[in-house]
């Protein structure tokens, strides 16, 4: 199968690209190479004859049409998106342009390609989304997001992803485009861009800087190792039912404070400080606006229908992640100079722009 992967130089997209090549698929990696993209993420497959790279922007319909015509893909895995909640609070426009208009452009390009090919039943458009579209959960551990949970986005990021999900469903119902949709919980692992919580904590700890935790650290997330997520995504692409959505979760709920304390304990063992513990660097900071209290996914459907389940616990995944960052300073060090990295974003104080 030849798969067009959008956002394949990003965190989750690059994991999909690497695994797809390993499974014997051909991959066309389409990426605009914005601030969070790194071609080093796919360096291990860059010379593979089954791999091709196209620098293109999903906001450019003409560029998309040219890529489809040039490569004739059998399937699309659409991961390209603006994804950082804090950045969406400060600059929502980019999230609407990329996540909503960009997804519309991808759907139109895929539809035109599919119709030109005679509407093959084997074609797939797989849209990769987030559990944040469902809003916030109560503390009750029995309550989790299912595929039937009503949408209730509460940030510009999650609202833009909810919009894109609705577009994908509409293109399936209205035009018959063969789509599948997945909503995942919080990812972590190797190649995670250093503006998200886990890499921020690891790198700040090593640098002797404060480890910032929003509010009182009680916000709960369901943590999913990125390699497990990539496996799930390819499983849905290969075996998922057309028109159906699948929730993908790690079944690893932890509060932000628990997560940071676990990371500190791992670092205490693997890279001990001359004095004291890394947890001494924890600093509670002003919460961000509209911070959802809890996310948790019920992955029963993908487990029952497709046989997928996560392969690691969060403790095992965090060990792997810390090991990777300790061994790959040459990857993360240059990224610390990119725009916005290391700054406090998402305060909601930036002047609104049209």
N, C-alpha and C positions, 0 to 999 in steps of 0.2 A: 504494500500500500504506500502511495506517496501522500504525505501529510504536509499541508501548509500550516505551520505553527506561527501565530502572531505573538510578538513579545518574547521570542525565543532566546533573547540575550538577557532576559530578566531572571529573577530568582526562581520562580516556579517554572516558567517557560523553558529555561535552560535545563532543568531537571527532566522535563518532558522530552526535550530534544535528545539528551544523552541516552535516556532509556529507550526512546523510539528507535534510535540507530542501533542500540544493542539488541533490540528485538528483531532487527532485520528490515525495518521500514526505511523508505527514503524520506528525507525531511527537507523542506524548504523553510528556512528561518527568516521570517519577515519582521524587521525591527527598525524603528526610527532612531535608535540609539540616543534616547533622551538621558537625563541625568542619572537614572538608576540602572541603566543597561551596561553590561560589560561583556565584550566579546571573549574575554578570558574565561567566562563561564562555560563556553562551548569549545575551548581550545582543544580538548581531548578528542573531538570528533571533526574538527575543522578540515582535516585532510582526507576524511573519509569520502570515497566517490559517491556515496549515497546522500551526502550533505551538500546543501547549497544555501548561500546567504543572499538576501535581498534587503538593502537599506531602503525602506519605504515607510511612509506615514499613513496610518489607517484613516487619517483625515483627508487624504488625497485620492479621490475616486479613480482618476486616470491612472495613477501609479498602481492601484490595486488591480484594475482591469488588465494592465500590462503584465503583472506578475502571474495572474491566473492564465492568461494566454500563453505565456512563456513556459510555464511549468506544468499545466494541466493536472492539478492535484486531484486525488481521489477523496480527500477529506480535508476539513479545516478544523483546527483546534485554536479557538480564539481566546488568547490570554492577554493580549496587549491592553493595558489599562493604566490609568493613574490610580494608585492604590493606597496612598498614605493619608489617613484620616486627618491628621494635623495639617497637612498641606491643603487639604480640601476646605478646611475652615478658613484658612488665610487667602486662598485663591480658588474659589469654586469653579470659575469659568473654564479652566483647563480640564476639569473633570467632566463637565458637560460636553465639551468639544470632543474629547477623546473617547469617553466611555459611552456616551449616548450617540453623538453624530458619527463617531468612528465605528461603532457597532452597526449602525444603520448602513454605512458605506460597505462594511464587510458583508452584511446580509444581501445587499443589492448586488455586489460583485459575485458572491457565491451563487446567488439565484440565477444571474445571467449566465454564469459558467455552467451550472447544472442544467438549465434549459437548453443551452447550446449543445450540450452533450446528449440531449434526448431524455432528460430527467431520469438518470439511472437510479435504480432503487438502492444501489450499494453506496451512493454518495452520503456523506455525513457532514453536518455542521455542528461541532461541539462547542458550546459556549460555556466558559468557565467563570463562575461567579462566587459569591461570598455568603456566609451565613448572616452577615450584618444587615442584609436586606430584610430580615425578619424582625429586627428591632432588639429589644432587651427582654431577658427572662427574669422571673422572680428567683429567689434563692432556693426554692424547693427543688432538690436534685431529681425528683421524679418528672419534672417538667422539662422537656427538651424540644428543640426545633425538629419538625418533621417536614416532609415534602408538601404537606397540606397546611402548614402554618401560614396564616395571613401575613402579607408584607406590611412592615411598619418601620421603614428606614428613618433614621434620626440624625444623620449627618449628610453633608453634601456628597461625600464619597458613596455612602450606602444608597442614597437616593439615586445617584447616577447609575449605580449597578442595578438597582431595582428597575429603573427605566430600561436598561439594556436587556434584562431578563424578559420584560414584557414584550419588547420588540421581537426577540427571538421566538417567543411563543406565538406572536401574531403572524410572523412570516411562515411558521409551520401551518397554522390554522387557515390562513388566507391564501397562501401560495403553494402550500404542500411541500415546502422545503424540508428535507429530512433533517430534523434537529434533535439533539439531546442537550440537556442542561445539567450542570452540577453546581452545588453550593457547598463550599468547604469551610471548615473552621480555621483558626489561626495556624499558619504554617511557620516552621522554623527549620534550621539546618544549615548545611554548607552553602556558601555564596549568598547569604542573606545580606542585603544592602544595609550598611551601618547607620540607618536612621530608625530602625524598628527596635523594640524593647530588648530582645535577647542579644543581638550584636552590640547594641549600645552598652548594655550591662557588662558584657565580656570585655569590650575594648576600654570602657571607662575604668573598670576595675584594674586592668593591666597598667593603665596610665596614672593610677592614683587619684582619679577624679571622682566626684560624687556620683552615686548610682541613683538616678532620678526615678521616683515612683509617684504616679499621679494620685492625688487625694490621700486616702489611708491605705491604699494597696489592696482593698477588698474586692476589686473588680475581678470577675472570674472568666477565664477563657478555656476553651477546649483545644489542646495543643496537638497539632498534626505534623509529624516529621515529613519534610518535603519529598523525600524519596518514596515514602508510602503514598503520598498524594499523587505523585506522577504515575505510580503503578495503578492507582485507582482510576485516574483519568484515561489512561490507555485501555484499561479494562472496559470502561464505559464506552469509549469510542468503538472498540472491537465487538462488544457484546450487548451494549445497552439497547433498550427498546426505543424506537423512534417516537418522538413526541413526549418522552418521559423525562422526568428530572430525578436526580439522585443526590442525596445529602451525603457528604464525605466528612467524617469526623475522626479524631484520634482516640476518643473515649478516654481522654486524659485531662480532666478538669483540674485546674489549679488557680488559686488567686494570684494576682500579680506579685504580692509580697512573698507567697510561698515559692513561686517560680524564681524570683531573684535570690531568695535565701538558698535554694537548691543550687543555683549557679555559683553562688559564693562558696558553698561547701565543696563543690567540685574543683573550683579554682584553688581553694585552700590546700587540697590534696595534690593537684597537678603542678601548680606554680605558686608555692607558698610565699607570703610576704615576709620581709625581714622581721617585722613585728606586727602583732595584731592579726585581725581577720578581715577578709574583704567585706563582710557584712557591716563592719564599722563605717564603711563609706556610703551606706544607704541614706538617701535624703528624700524626704517626702516633699513634693512640690504641689503648687496649685493645680487642681484638677482641670481637665479640658472641658469646654462647654459640651453638654449633651452626651457625656461619657456613659455608654451603656453598662449596666451593672453586671450582666452575665450573658455569655453565649454557651450553648451546649447543643450538640447535634445527636440525634438518634439515627444511627447508620443502618437500621434494620433492613431497609429496602435493598441497599447495595450488597449487604452481607447475604441476604436470603436469595436474591435474584441473580447476582453475579459472582458470589463467592469471595468477595474481597473483605479483608479486615486488616487493621494496622499490624505491622510486624514488630514494632518496638513500643515499650512504655515511654513515658515522657522522661523518666530518669535515664533510660538507656539512650534515648535520642539526644538528650542534653550532653551526656558524656561524649557522644560522637561529635556533637557540634563544637563543644569546647576544644576537643582534640584538634578538630579541623582549623579553628581560628588560631590556635597556638602554633600550628604547623604552616600557616599560610599568611604570614604577615606581608609578604610581597604582593598578595592579592588585595588585602584590605587597606594597607597603609596609604596608597595613592587616593583611595576613595574618600578619605577624611577631608580632602581639600575641595570636594565637590559642593556645589551651591546648596546651602541650607543644612548640611551635615554638621552636627554638633551644636546647632542653634535650637533654642526653644521655639517651636512652631505651634500653631493651633490655639493661640490664646483668644482668638476672636476679636482682637483689638485693632487689627489692620483696617484701614479705611476701606469701606466697600467701593468696588469699582464696577462700572457697567460691563 
